[in-house]
């Protein structure tokens, strides 16, 4: 998912990944307003409605706008609630909130992260974990979140 924003390093990192996906014709769908910056390509799906960008996908790449120890957003919550595994860059303590829940960390190093993405494309069963969406939803209660900080 790429936005039209280019304010933070993470905004730009999303576009770096999108460029590589497009240049190498990788079978990865790209959603978001940022698709309009690119020449027409099969990977580009454009703006999304609701959760179509995470529904019915085994994996989703989620990069927060910034990285903080205890801050995460719908970018990781929504895919997990749909049982979608997440390649994630953002909250540095994310495993405190969602241990063993189908999250694979990105590093912000483009070479490393693209190698991981390509390995997942080639060996998805090695990385895929079944996600209990009810457990995810329960862990999002304010009480549970506060107790984990």
N, CA, C and O atoms as a GROMACS GRO file, in nm:
protein
  596
    1UNK      N    1   0.084  -0.116   0.000
    1UNK     CA    2   0.000   0.000   0.000
    1UNK      C    3   0.090   0.124   0.000
    1UNK      O    4   0.176   0.138   0.087
    2UNK      N    5   0.069   0.211  -0.097
    2UNK     CA    6   0.150   0.333  -0.105
    2UNK      C    7   0.058   0.455  -0.108
    2UNK      O    8  -0.045   0.456  -0.176
    3UNK      N    9   0.097   0.556  -0.034
    3UNK     CA   10   0.018   0.679  -0.032
    3UNK      C   11   0.083   0.780  -0.127
    3UNK      O   12   0.189   0.755  -0.185
    4UNK      N   13   0.017   0.892  -0.141
    4UNK     CA   14   0.073   0.999  -0.223
    4UNK      C   15   0.167   1.087  -0.141
    4UNK      O   16   0.228   1.180  -0.194
    5UNK      N   17   0.179   1.057  -0.012
    5UNK     CA   18   0.266   1.135   0.076
    5UNK      C   19   0.411   1.094   0.056
    5UNK      O   20   0.442   0.977   0.031
    6UNK      N   21   0.499   1.193   0.068
    6UNK     CA   22   0.643   1.168   0.058
    6UNK      C   23   0.718   1.247   0.166
    6UNK      O   24   0.830   1.294   0.144
    7UNK      N   25   0.654   1.262   0.284
    7UNK     CA   26   0.712   1.344   0.390
    7UNK      C   27   0.818   1.272   0.472
    7UNK      O   28   0.917   1.332   0.512
    8UNK      N   29   0.797   1.144   0.498
    8UNK     CA   30   0.888   1.072   0.588
    8UNK      C   31   0.970   0.970   0.509
    8UNK      O   32   0.940   0.937   0.395
    9UNK      N   33   1.074   0.923   0.574
    9UNK     CA   34   1.155   0.818   0.512
    9UNK      C   35   1.074   0.693   0.484
    9UNK      O   36   1.098   0.623   0.385
   10UNK      N   37   0.977   0.665   0.571
   10UNK     CA   38   0.894   0.547   0.551
   10UNK      C   39   0.801   0.562   0.431
   10UNK      O   40   0.777   0.466   0.358
   11UNK      N   41   0.748   0.685   0.408
   11UNK     CA   42   0.669   0.710   0.287
   11UNK      C   43   0.753   0.678   0.163
   11UNK      O   44   0.708   0.609   0.072
   12UNK      N   45   0.874   0.728   0.162
   12UNK     CA   46   0.964   0.706   0.049
   12UNK      C   47   1.002   0.560   0.034
   12UNK      O   48   1.018   0.509  -0.077
   13UNK      N   49   1.018   0.491   0.148
   13UNK     CA   50   1.055   0.350   0.144
   13UNK      C   51   0.947   0.266   0.076
   13UNK      O   52   0.978   0.174   0.001
   14UNK      N   53   0.821   0.299   0.103
   14UNK     CA   54   0.712   0.229   0.035
   14UNK      C   55   0.726   0.241  -0.116
   14UNK      O   56   0.706   0.144  -0.190
   15UNK      N   57   0.762   0.360  -0.162
   15UNK     CA   58   0.777   0.382  -0.306
   15UNK      C   59   0.900   0.311  -0.361
   15UNK      O   60   0.898   0.264  -0.475
   16UNK      N   61   1.006   0.300  -0.284
   16UNK     CA   62   1.123   0.223  -0.328
   16UNK      C   63   1.083   0.078  -0.353
   16UNK      O   64   1.118   0.020  -0.455
   17UNK      N   65   1.009   0.022  -0.259
   17UNK     CA   66   0.964  -0.117  -0.274
   17UNK      C   67   0.872  -0.129  -0.394
   17UNK      O   68   0.885  -0.223  -0.473
   18UNK      N   69   0.778  -0.035  -0.409
   18UNK     CA   70   0.685  -0.039  -0.522
   18UNK      C   71   0.761  -0.034  -0.655
   18UNK      O   72   0.728  -0.107  -0.748
   19UNK      N   73   0.861   0.052  -0.664
   19UNK     CA   74   0.941   0.062  -0.786
   19UNK      C   75   1.006  -0.071  -0.822
   19UNK      O   76   1.006  -0.112  -0.938
   20UNK      N   77   1.061  -0.137  -0.723
   20UNK     CA   78   1.128  -0.266  -0.748
   20UNK      C   79   1.025  -0.371  -0.791
   20UNK      O   80   1.051  -0.450  -0.882
   21UNK      N   81   0.910  -0.372  -0.725
   21UNK     CA   82   0.804  -0.466  -0.762
   21UNK      C   83   0.766  -0.445  -0.908
   21UNK      O   84   0.755  -0.542  -0.984
   22UNK      N   85   0.745  -0.321  -0.946
   22UNK     CA   86   0.704  -0.290  -1.084
   22UNK      C   87   0.815  -0.322  -1.184
   22UNK      O   88   0.790  -0.387  -1.285
   23UNK      N   89   0.936  -0.277  -1.155
   23UNK     CA   90   1.049  -0.299  -1.247
   23UNK      C   91   1.076  -0.447  -1.272
   23UNK      O   92   1.120  -0.486  -1.380
   24UNK      N   93   1.050  -0.530  -1.171
   24UNK     CA   94   1.079  -0.672  -1.182
   24UNK      C   95   0.955  -0.757  -1.209
   24UNK      O   96   0.961  -0.880  -1.205
   25UNK      N   97   0.843  -0.690  -1.236
   25UNK     CA   98   0.717  -0.760  -1.264
   25UNK      C   99   0.684  -0.867  -1.161
   25UNK      O  100   0.641  -0.977  -1.196
   26UNK      N  101   0.706  -0.834  -1.034
   26UNK     CA  102   0.675  -0.929  -0.928
   26UNK      C  103   0.523  -0.938  -0.914
   26UNK      O  104   0.454  -0.837  -0.927
   27UNK      N  105   0.471  -1.056  -0.887
   27UNK     CA  106   0.326  -1.074  -0.876
   27UNK      C  107   0.272  -1.025  -0.741
   27UNK      O  108   0.224  -1.104  -0.659
   28UNK      N  109   0.281  -0.896  -0.721
   28UNK     CA  110   0.237  -0.832  -0.597
   28UNK      C  111   0.145  -0.716  -0.634
   28UNK      O  112   0.183  -0.630  -0.714
   29UNK      N  113   0.025  -0.714  -0.577
   29UNK     CA  114  -0.068  -0.604  -0.601
   29UNK      C  115  -0.031  -0.484  -0.516
   29UNK      O  116   0.005  -0.499  -0.399
   30UNK      N  117  -0.040  -0.366  -0.575
   30UNK     CA  118  -0.008  -0.242  -0.505
   30UNK      C  119  -0.133  -0.156  -0.504
   30UNK      O  120  -0.190  -0.125  -0.609
   31UNK      N  121  -0.175  -0.117  -0.384
   31UNK     CA  122  -0.293  -0.033  -0.365
   31UNK      C  123  -0.252   0.102  -0.309
   31UNK      O  124  -0.144   0.116  -0.251
   32UNK      N  125  -0.337   0.200  -0.326
   32UNK     CA  126  -0.320   0.330  -0.263
   32UNK      C  127  -0.318   0.445  -0.361
   32UNK      O  128  -0.303   0.427  -0.482
   33UNK      N  129  -0.335   0.564  -0.306
   33UNK     CA  130  -0.336   0.686  -0.388
   33UNK      C  131  -0.203   0.711  -0.457
   33UNK      O  132  -0.198   0.779  -0.559
   34UNK      N  133  -0.097   0.656  -0.403
   34UNK     CA  134   0.035   0.673  -0.462
   34UNK      C  135   0.052   0.602  -0.596
   34UNK      O  136   0.150   0.626  -0.666
   35UNK      N  137  -0.041   0.516  -0.630
   35UNK     CA  138  -0.034   0.444  -0.760
   35UNK      C  139  -0.037   0.542  -0.877
   35UNK      O  140   0.014   0.512  -0.985
   36UNK      N  141  -0.097   0.658  -0.855
   36UNK     CA  142  -0.109   0.754  -0.965
   36UNK      C  143   0.026   0.812  -1.008
   36UNK      O  144   0.034   0.876  -1.113
   37UNK      N  145   0.129   0.792  -0.929
   37UNK     CA  146   0.262   0.841  -0.964
   37UNK      C  147   0.333   0.752  -1.066
   37UNK      O  148   0.440   0.787  -1.116
   38UNK      N  149   0.275   0.637  -1.096
   38UNK     CA  150   0.342   0.538  -1.179
   38UNK      C  151   0.270   0.520  -1.312
   38UNK      O  152   0.150   0.540  -1.323
   39UNK      N  153   0.348   0.481  -1.410
   39UNK     CA  154   0.295   0.444  -1.540
   39UNK      C  155   0.209   0.319  -1.523
   39UNK      O  156   0.238   0.236  -1.437
   40UNK      N  157   0.106   0.306  -1.601
   40UNK     CA  158   0.015   0.192  -1.588
   40UNK      C  159   0.092   0.060  -1.585
   40UNK      O  160   0.184   0.037  -1.664
   41UNK      N  161   0.052  -0.026  -1.491
   41UNK     CA  162   0.117  -0.155  -1.474
   41UNK      C  163   0.017  -0.250  -1.409
   41UNK      O  164  -0.069  -0.206  -1.332
   42UNK      N  165   0.026  -0.378  -1.440
   42UNK     CA  166  -0.068  -0.477  -1.385
   42UNK      C  167  -0.070  -0.481  -1.233
   42UNK      O  168  -0.174  -0.510  -1.173
   43UNK      N  169   0.042  -0.452  -1.170
   43UNK     CA  170   0.049  -0.457  -1.023
   43UNK      C  171  -0.031  -0.344  -0.958
   43UNK      O  172  -0.075  -0.359  -0.844
   44UNK      N  173  -0.048  -0.234  -1.027
   44UNK     CA  174  -0.111  -0.116  -0.968
   44UNK      C  175  -0.263  -0.130  -0.966
   44UNK      O  176  -0.326  -0.140  -1.071
   45UNK      N  177  -0.320  -0.132  -0.847
   45UNK     CA  178  -0.464  -0.148  -0.831
   45UNK      C  179  -0.533  -0.016  -0.797
   45UNK      O  180  -0.656  -0.007  -0.805
   46UNK      N  181  -0.456   0.086  -0.760
   46UNK     CA  182  -0.514   0.217  -0.730
   46UNK      C  183  -0.574   0.226  -0.591
   46UNK      O  184  -0.543   0.146  -0.503
   47UNK      N  185  -0.660   0.326  -0.574
   47UNK     CA  186  -0.723   0.347  -0.445
   47UNK      C  187  -0.809   0.227  -0.408
   47UNK      O  188  -0.860   0.157  -0.495
   48UNK      N  189  -0.823   0.205  -0.279
   48UNK     CA  190  -0.901   0.091  -0.232
   48UNK      C  191  -1.020   0.140  -0.151
   48UNK      O  192  -1.020   0.250  -0.095
   49UNK      N  193  -1.121   0.056  -0.146
   49UNK     CA  194  -1.239   0.081  -0.064
   49UNK      C  195  -1.244  -0.022   0.047
   49UNK      O  196  -1.231  -0.142   0.022
   50UNK      N  197  -1.261   0.024   0.168
   50UNK     CA  198  -1.268  -0.070   0.280
   50UNK      C  199  -1.138  -0.143   0.298
   50UNK      O  200  -1.031  -0.082   0.309
   51UNK      N  201  -1.147  -0.275   0.302
   51UNK     CA  202  -1.029  -0.358   0.329
   51UNK      C  203  -0.995  -0.450   0.213
   51UNK      O  204  -0.935  -0.555   0.234
   52UNK      N  205  -1.032  -0.412   0.092
   52UNK     CA  206  -1.003  -0.497  -0.024
   52UNK      C  207  -0.853  -0.520  -0.042
   52UNK      O  208  -0.813  -0.619  -0.104
   53UNK      N  209  -0.770  -0.431   0.011
   53UNK     CA  210  -0.625  -0.445  -0.003
   53UNK      C  211  -0.566  -0.549   0.093
   53UNK      O  212  -0.448  -0.583   0.081
   54UNK      N  213  -0.647  -0.599   0.187
   54UNK     CA  214  -0.599  -0.703   0.278
   54UNK      C  215  -0.687  -0.828   0.277
   54UNK      O  216  -0.642  -0.935   0.318
   55UNK      N  217  -0.809  -0.816   0.232
   55UNK     CA  218  -0.898  -0.932   0.224
   55UNK      C  219  -0.848  -1.027   0.118
   55UNK      O  220  -0.801  -0.985   0.012
   56UNK      N  221  -0.858  -1.154   0.146
   56UNK     CA  222  -0.826  -1.259   0.048
   56UNK      C  223  -0.681  -1.259   0.001
   56UNK      O  224  -0.651  -1.308  -0.108
   57UNK      N  225  -0.592  -1.205   0.080
   57UNK     CA  226  -0.449  -1.210   0.052
   57UNK      C  227  -0.382  -1.291   0.163
   57UNK      O  228  -0.424  -1.284   0.278
   58UNK      N  229  -0.280  -1.366   0.128
   58UNK     CA  230  -0.204  -1.439   0.229
   58UNK      C  231  -0.106  -1.347   0.302
   58UNK      O  232  -0.083  -1.364   0.422
   59UNK      N  233  -0.050  -1.249   0.229
   59UNK     CA  234   0.050  -1.159   0.285
   59UNK      C  235   0.019  -1.015   0.246
   59UNK      O  236  -0.044  -0.989   0.143
   60UNK      N  237   0.066  -0.924   0.330
   60UNK     CA  238   0.048  -0.780   0.307
   60UNK      C  239   0.174  -0.710   0.355
   60UNK      O  240   0.228  -0.744   0.460
   61UNK      N  241   0.220  -0.613   0.279
   61UNK     CA  242   0.335  -0.531   0.321
   61UNK      C  243   0.280  -0.406   0.388
   61UNK      O  244   0.206  -0.329   0.326
   62UNK      N  245   0.315  -0.386   0.514
   62UNK     CA  246   0.266  -0.271   0.591
   62UNK      C  247   0.384  -0.194   0.646
   62UNK      O  248   0.466  -0.247   0.721
   63UNK      N  249   0.392  -0.068   0.608
   63UNK     CA  250   0.499   0.020   0.655
   63UNK      C  251   0.434   0.142   0.718
   63UNK      O  252   0.368   0.220   0.650
   64UNK      N  253   0.454   0.157   0.848
   64UNK     CA  254   0.398   0.273   0.919
   64UNK      C  255   0.465   0.400   0.868
   64UNK      O  256   0.571   0.394   0.806
   65UNK      N  257   0.403   0.514   0.895
   65UNK     CA  258   0.460   0.641   0.852
   65UNK      C  259   0.588   0.674   0.929
   65UNK      O  260   0.677   0.742   0.878
   66UNK      N  261   0.595   0.626   1.053
   66UNK     CA  262   0.712   0.646   1.138
   66UNK      C  263   0.730   0.522   1.225
   66UNK      O  264   0.641   0.438   1.235
   67UNK      N  265   0.845   0.513   1.289
   67UNK     CA  266   0.874   0.400   1.377
   67UNK      C  267   0.888   0.448   1.521
   67UNK      O  268   0.966   0.539   1.550
   68UNK      N  269   0.810   0.386   1.609
   68UNK     CA  270   0.813   0.419   1.751
   68UNK      C  271   0.794   0.289   1.831
   68UNK      O  272   0.741   0.192   1.778
   69UNK      N  273   0.838   0.287   1.956
   69UNK     CA  274   0.830   0.164   2.035
   69UNK      C  275   0.688   0.111   2.058
   69UNK      O  276   0.667  -0.010   2.058
   70UNK      N  277   0.591   0.199   2.080
   70UNK     CA  278   0.457   0.154   2.116
   70UNK      C  279   0.348   0.215   2.029
   70UNK      O  280   0.235   0.232   2.075
   71UNK      N  281   0.379   0.249   1.907
   71UNK     CA  282   0.281   0.309   1.817
   71UNK      C  283   0.262   0.222   1.694
   71UNK      O  284   0.357   0.193   1.621
   72UNK      N  285   0.138   0.180   1.672
   72UNK     CA  286   0.103   0.109   1.550
   72UNK      C  287  -0.039   0.147   1.512
   72UNK      O  288  -0.115   0.198   1.594
   73UNK      N  289  -0.073   0.123   1.386
   73UNK     CA  290  -0.201   0.170   1.334
   73UNK      C  291  -0.276   0.058   1.264
   73UNK      O  292  -0.241  -0.060   1.273
   74UNK      N  293  -0.380   0.098   1.195
   74UNK     CA  294  -0.460   0.006   1.114
   74UNK      C  295  -0.378  -0.062   1.007
   74UNK      O  296  -0.419  -0.163   0.952
   75UNK      N  297  -0.261  -0.007   0.976
   75UNK     CA  298  -0.176  -0.067   0.873
   75UNK      C  299  -0.138  -0.211   0.908
   75UNK      O  300  -0.121  -0.294   0.819
   76UNK      N  301  -0.125  -0.239   1.037
   76UNK     CA  302  -0.098  -0.377   1.079
   76UNK      C  303  -0.223  -0.444   1.136
   76UNK      O  304  -0.240  -0.565   1.121
   77UNK      N  305  -0.308  -0.368   1.201
   77UNK     CA  306  -0.428  -0.427   1.263
   77UNK      C  307  -0.522  -0.486   1.159
   77UNK      O  308  -0.566  -0.600   1.174
   78UNK      N  309  -0.554  -0.411   1.055
   78UNK     CA  310  -0.653  -0.459   0.957
   78UNK      C  311  -0.612  -0.590   0.890
   78UNK      O  312  -0.694  -0.681   0.883
   79UNK      N  313  -0.489  -0.603   0.840
   79UNK     CA  314  -0.454  -0.732   0.780
   79UNK      C  315  -0.465  -0.847   0.880
   79UNK      O  316  -0.515  -0.954   0.846
   80UNK      N  317  -0.419  -0.827   1.002
   80UNK     CA  318  -0.425  -0.933   1.102
   80UNK      C  319  -0.569  -0.974   1.131
   80UNK      O  320  -0.597  -1.092   1.149
   81UNK      N  321  -0.659  -0.876   1.136
   81UNK     CA  322  -0.800  -0.907   1.160
   81UNK      C  323  -0.862  -0.987   1.046
   81UNK      O  324  -0.963  -1.055   1.066
   82UNK      N  325  -0.803  -0.980   0.928
   82UNK     CA  326  -0.849  -1.060   0.814
   82UNK      C  327  -0.768  -1.188   0.797
   82UNK      O  328  -0.787  -1.261   0.699
   83UNK      N  329  -0.679  -1.217   0.892
   83UNK     CA  330  -0.600  -1.339   0.884
   83UNK      C  331  -0.487  -1.332   0.784
   83UNK      O  332  -0.436  -1.435   0.740
   84UNK      N  333  -0.448  -1.211   0.748
   84UNK     CA  334  -0.342  -1.190   0.650
   84UNK      C  335  -0.209  -1.170   0.722
   84UNK      O  336  -0.200  -1.085   0.810
   85UNK      N  337  -0.107  -1.245   0.685
   85UNK     CA  338   0.027  -1.228   0.741
   85UNK      C  339   0.082  -1.094   0.695
   85UNK      O  340   0.049  -1.046   0.587
   86UNK      N  341   0.168  -1.034   0.778
   86UNK     CA  342   0.215  -0.898   0.751
   86UNK      C  343   0.367  -0.893   0.748
   86UNK      O  344   0.433  -0.940   0.840
   87UNK      N  345   0.421  -0.834   0.642
   87UNK     CA  346   0.561  -0.797   0.636
   87UNK      C  347   0.562  -0.654   0.685
   87UNK      O  348   0.505  -0.566   0.620
   88UNK      N  349   0.625  -0.628   0.799
   88UNK     CA  350   0.597  -0.506   0.875
   88UNK      C  351   0.722  -0.427   0.910
   88UNK      O  352   0.826  -0.482   0.947
   89UNK      N  353   0.708  -0.295   0.898
   89UNK     CA  354   0.807  -0.200   0.946
   89UNK      C  355   0.731  -0.091   1.021
   89UNK      O  356   0.647  -0.023   0.963
   90UNK      N  357   0.761  -0.076   1.148
   90UNK     CA  358   0.690   0.025   1.226
   90UNK      C  359   0.720   0.012   1.373
   90UNK      O  360   0.833   0.034   1.416
   91UNK      N  361   0.619  -0.023   1.451
   91UNK     CA  362   0.631  -0.035   1.596
   91UNK      C  363   0.744  -0.132   1.631
   91UNK      O  364   0.739  -0.249   1.594
   92UNK      N  365   0.843  -0.082   1.701
   92UNK     CA  366   0.960  -0.164   1.730
   92UNK      C  367   0.932  -0.270   1.838
   92UNK      O  368   1.010  -0.364   1.854
   93UNK      N  369   0.823  -0.255   1.910
   93UNK     CA  370   0.785  -0.354   2.010
   93UNK      C  371   0.658  -0.430   1.968
   93UNK      O  372   0.581  -0.472   2.054
   94UNK      N  373   0.637  -0.447   1.840
   94UNK     CA  374   0.512  -0.505   1.791
   94UNK      C  375   0.486  -0.644   1.847
   94UNK      O  376   0.370  -0.682   1.866
   95UNK      N  377   0.591  -0.721   1.874
   95UNK     CA  378   0.571  -0.856   1.926
   95UNK      C  379   0.523  -0.855   2.071
   95UNK      O  380   0.474  -0.957   2.120
   96UNK      N  381   0.535  -0.742   2.141
   96UNK     CA  382   0.473  -0.730   2.274
   96UNK      C  383   0.321  -0.734   2.262
   96UNK      O  384   0.252  -0.780   2.354
   97UNK      N  385   0.270  -0.688   2.151
   97UNK     CA  386   0.126  -0.679   2.129
   97UNK      C  387   0.070  -0.798   2.052
   97UNK      O  388  -0.040  -0.844   2.079
   98UNK      N  389   0.146  -0.847   1.957
   98UNK     CA  390   0.102  -0.957   1.871
   98UNK      C  391   0.213  -1.062   1.858
   98UNK      O  392   0.273  -1.074   1.751
   99UNK      N  393   0.241  -1.137   1.964
   99UNK     CA  394   0.347  -1.239   1.954
   99UNK      C  395   0.303  -1.356   1.866
   99UNK      O  396   0.191  -1.405   1.878
  100UNK      N  397   0.392  -1.398   1.779
  100UNK     CA  398   0.368  -1.516   1.695
  100UNK      C  399   0.239  -1.508   1.614
  100UNK      O  400   0.169  -1.608   1.600
  101UNK      N  401   0.208  -1.393   1.563
  101UNK     CA  402   0.081  -1.375   1.491
  101UNK      C  403   0.099  -1.348   1.342
  101UNK      O  404   0.026  -1.266   1.287
  102UNK      N  405   0.193  -1.412   1.277
  102UNK     CA  406   0.206  -1.396   1.133
  102UNK      C  407   0.267  -1.263   1.092
  102UNK      O  408   0.234  -1.209   0.987
  103UNK      N  409   0.356  -1.212   1.175
  103UNK     CA  410   0.425  -1.086   1.145
  103UNK      C  411   0.570  -1.118   1.112
  103UNK      O  412   0.637  -1.190   1.186
  104UNK      N  413   0.616  -1.066   1.001
  104UNK     CA  414   0.754  -1.083   0.956
  104UNK      C  415   0.813  -0.944   0.944
  104UNK      O  416   0.762  -0.860   0.869
  105UNK      N  417   0.919  -0.918   1.017
  105UNK     CA  418   0.973  -0.782   1.024
  105UNK      C  419   1.055  -0.745   0.902
  105UNK      O  420   1.140  -0.821   0.854
  106UNK      N  421   1.027  -0.626   0.853
  106UNK     CA  422   1.114  -0.562   0.754
  106UNK      C  423   1.216  -0.480   0.832
  106UNK      O  424   1.191  -0.442   0.946
  107UNK      N  425   1.329  -0.452   0.770
  107UNK     CA  426   1.438  -0.384   0.840
  107UNK      C  427   1.457  -0.239   0.798
  107UNK      O  428   1.518  -0.160   0.870
  108UNK      N  429   1.405  -0.203   0.681
  108UNK     CA  430   1.434  -0.071   0.625
  108UNK      C  431   1.555  -0.074   0.534
  108UNK      O  432   1.591   0.027   0.473
  109UNK      N  433   1.618  -0.190   0.523
  109UNK     CA  434   1.729  -0.211   0.430
  109UNK      C  435   1.668  -0.273   0.304
  109UNK      O  436   1.620  -0.387   0.307
  110UNK      N  437   1.670  -0.200   0.195
  110UNK     CA  438   1.598  -0.241   0.074
  110UNK      C  439   1.645  -0.377   0.022
  110UNK      O  440   1.563  -0.459  -0.019
  111UNK      N  441   1.773  -0.401   0.023
  111UNK     CA  442   1.825  -0.529  -0.028
  111UNK      C  443   1.776  -0.645   0.059
  111UNK      O  444   1.727  -0.745   0.008
  112UNK      N  445   1.790  -0.631   0.189
  112UNK     CA  446   1.745  -0.734   0.281
  112UNK      C  447   1.595  -0.758   0.267
  112UNK      O  448   1.550  -0.872   0.256
  113UNK      N  449   1.518  -0.650   0.267
  113UNK     CA  450   1.372  -0.662   0.264
  113UNK      C  451   1.323  -0.720   0.132
  113UNK      O  452   1.228  -0.799   0.131
  114UNK      N  453   1.383  -0.682   0.021
  114UNK     CA  454   1.342  -0.739  -0.108
  114UNK      C  455   1.380  -0.886  -0.116
  114UNK      O  456   1.307  -0.965  -0.177
  115UNK      N  457   1.491  -0.925  -0.056
  115UNK     CA  458   1.526  -1.067  -0.052
  115UNK      C  459   1.422  -1.145   0.028
  115UNK      O  460   1.384  -1.256  -0.010
  116UNK      N  461   1.375  -1.087   0.137
  116UNK     CA  462   1.270  -1.152   0.215
  116UNK      C  463   1.141  -1.163   0.133
  116UNK      O  464   1.079  -1.269   0.130
  117UNK      N  465   1.102  -1.055   0.068
  117UNK     CA  466   0.980  -1.054  -0.013
  117UNK      C  467   0.988  -1.160  -0.123
  117UNK      O  468   0.892  -1.234  -0.146
  118UNK      N  469   1.100  -1.167  -0.190
  118UNK     CA  470   1.117  -1.266  -0.299
  118UNK      C  471   1.118  -1.408  -0.242
  118UNK      O  472   1.062  -1.499  -0.304
  119UNK      N  473   1.180  -1.427  -0.127
  119UNK     CA  474   1.179  -1.560  -0.067
  119UNK      C  475   1.037  -1.600  -0.029
  119UNK      O  476   0.999  -1.717  -0.045
  120UNK      N  477   0.959  -1.507   0.021
  120UNK     CA  478   0.820  -1.536   0.054
  120UNK      C  479   0.742  -1.570  -0.073
  120UNK      O  480   0.659  -1.661  -0.073
  121UNK      N  481   0.766  -1.497  -0.181
  121UNK     CA  482   0.699  -1.528  -0.308
  121UNK      C  483   0.731  -1.671  -0.353
  121UNK      O  484   0.645  -1.741  -0.405
  122UNK      N  485   0.854  -1.713  -0.332
  122UNK     CA  486   0.898  -1.845  -0.378
  122UNK      C  487   0.870  -1.957  -0.279
  122UNK      O  488   0.860  -2.073  -0.319
  123UNK      N  489   0.858  -1.924  -0.150
  123UNK     CA  490   0.843  -2.026  -0.045
  123UNK      C  491   0.738  -1.983   0.058
  123UNK      O  492   0.764  -1.990   0.178
  124UNK      N  493   0.623  -1.941   0.014
  124UNK     CA  494   0.526  -1.880   0.104
  124UNK      C  495   0.486  -1.972   0.218
  124UNK      O  496   0.457  -1.924   0.328
  125UNK      N  497   0.483  -2.102   0.196
  125UNK     CA  498   0.441  -2.194   0.302
  125UNK      C  499   0.538  -2.194   0.420
  125UNK      O  500   0.500  -2.221   0.534
  126UNK      N  501   0.663  -2.162   0.392
  126UNK     CA  502   0.766  -2.154   0.497
  126UNK      C  503   0.736  -2.038   0.593
  126UNK      O  504   0.774  -2.043   0.710
  127UNK      N  505   0.670  -1.934   0.545
  127UNK     CA  506   0.646  -1.813   0.622
  127UNK      C  507   0.503  -1.798   0.673
  127UNK      O  508   0.479  -1.730   0.773
  128UNK      N  509   0.410  -1.860   0.606
  128UNK     CA  510   0.269  -1.837   0.638
  128UNK      C  511   0.231  -1.899   0.773
  128UNK      O  512   0.263  -2.014   0.800
  129UNK      N  513   0.162  -1.820   0.855
  129UNK     CA  514   0.109  -1.868   0.982
  129UNK      C  515  -0.041  -1.841   0.985
  129UNK      O  516  -0.086  -1.734   0.944
  130UNK      N  517  -0.116  -1.937   1.032
  130UNK     CA  518  -0.259  -1.917   1.050
  130UNK      C  519  -0.279  -1.817   1.164
  130UNK      O  520  -0.213  -1.826   1.268
  131UNK      N  521  -0.369  -1.724   1.145
  131UNK     CA  522  -0.392  -1.618   1.243
  131UNK      C  523  -0.531  -1.632   1.302
  131UNK      O  524  -0.629  -1.651   1.230
  132UNK      N  525  -0.538  -1.624   1.434
  132UNK     CA  526  -0.667  -1.627   1.504
  132UNK      C  527  -0.716  -1.483   1.516
  132UNK      O  528  -0.672  -1.410   1.605
  133UNK      N  529  -0.806  -1.443   1.428
  133UNK     CA  530  -0.855  -1.304   1.425
  133UNK      C  531  -0.926  -1.267   1.554
  133UNK      O  532  -0.921  -1.151   1.596
  134UNK      N  533  -0.992  -1.362   1.618
  134UNK     CA  534  -1.058  -1.332   1.748
  134UNK      C  535  -0.954  -1.296   1.853
  134UNK      O  536  -0.976  -1.204   1.933
  135UNK      N  537  -0.844  -1.367   1.854
  135UNK     CA  538  -0.736  -1.337   1.949
  135UNK      C  539  -0.681  -1.196   1.922
  135UNK      O  540  -0.653  -1.121   2.015
  136UNK      N  541  -0.665  -1.163   1.795
  136UNK     CA  542  -0.617  -1.029   1.758
  136UNK      C  543  -0.716  -0.924   1.809
  136UNK      O  544  -0.676  -0.826   1.872
  137UNK      N  545  -0.844  -0.944   1.781
  137UNK     CA  546  -0.947  -0.848   1.823
  137UNK      C  547  -0.947  -0.832   1.975
  137UNK      O  548  -0.958  -0.720   2.025
  138UNK      N  549  -0.937  -0.942   2.048
  138UNK     CA  550  -0.935  -0.935   2.196
  138UNK      C  551  -0.814  -0.860   2.247
  138UNK      O  552  -0.823  -0.788   2.346
  139UNK      N  553  -0.700  -0.877   2.181
  139UNK     CA  554  -0.578  -0.811   2.227
  139UNK      C  555  -0.581  -0.661   2.203
  139UNK      O  556  -0.497  -0.588   2.256
  140UNK      N  557  -0.677  -0.613   2.125
  140UNK     CA  558  -0.687  -0.471   2.094
  140UNK      C  559  -0.771  -0.393   2.195
  140UNK      O  560  -0.791  -0.273   2.177
  141UNK      N  561  -0.820  -0.458   2.298
  141UNK     CA  562  -0.896  -0.384   2.399
  141UNK      C  563  -0.802  -0.286   2.468
  141UNK      O  564  -0.684  -0.314   2.484
  142UNK      N  565  -0.856  -0.172   2.508
  142UNK     CA  566  -0.774  -0.069   2.574
  142UNK      C  567  -0.704  -0.127   2.696
  142UNK      O  568  -0.585  -0.101   2.718
  143UNK      N  569  -0.775  -0.205   2.775
  143UNK     CA  570  -0.716  -0.265   2.895
  143UNK      C  571  -0.595  -0.351   2.859
  143UNK      O  572  -0.490  -0.339   2.922
  144UNK      N  573  -0.609  -0.437   2.761
  144UNK     CA  574  -0.497  -0.523   2.722
  144UNK      C  575  -0.381  -0.443   2.666
  144UNK      O  576  -0.265  -0.474   2.694
  145UNK      N  577  -0.410  -0.341   2.588
  145UNK     CA  578  -0.303  -0.259   2.532
  145UNK      C  579  -0.227  -0.184   2.640
  145UNK      O  580  -0.104  -0.180   2.637
  146UNK      N  581  -0.296  -0.126   2.734
  146UNK     CA  582  -0.232  -0.051   2.843
  146UNK      C  583  -0.145  -0.145   2.927
  146UNK      O  584  -0.035  -0.107   2.969
  147UNK      N  585  -0.193  -0.265   2.951
  147UNK     CA  586  -0.115  -0.360   3.031
  147UNK      C  587   0.015  -0.401   2.964
  147UNK      O  588   0.108  -0.447   3.031
  148UNK      N  589   0.023  -0.387   2.833
  148UNK     CA  590   0.142  -0.430   2.760
  148UNK      C  591   0.247  -0.320   2.746
  148UNK      O  592   0.360  -0.346   2.705
  149UNK      N  593   0.210  -0.198   2.780
  149UNK     CA  594   0.306  -0.086   2.768
  149UNK      C  595   0.400  -0.088   2.887
  149UNK      O  596   0.488  -0.002   2.897
   0.00000   0.00000   0.00000
